[in-house]
């Protein structure tokens, strides 16, 4: 499935703005549509809207075209931003 990341990011920004300082069902639903996580799992893993925005940015890097090394470099360049998100995701799987 090809994702229009610009459209997705615009929609996500709108939902984040509407959500205020909490992740609500609508925001979790946007993320769960393109992941294997349920709405409830998204809400539990990422209760802060800032984290959801970081998750979306990380997913965009992973899903955009480009080779693996390019993606790794982008993630490493933003390690401070993505570190907590990656840790939460890996905790879910381990």
Number of C-alpha atoms within 10 A of each C-alpha: 4 6 11 10 16 10 10 15 15 11 14 20 15 12 18 21 13 14 15 11 12 16 23 20 13 15 25 24 18 18 22 17 11 12 12 10 15 14 19 14 14 22 22 12 16 21 16 16 22 14 17 23 18 18 19 19 16 19 15 18 16 17 12 13 10 10 9 10 9 13 18 13 11 14 18 13 11 12 13 10 16 17 13 14 19 15 10 12 13 10 10 10 6 5
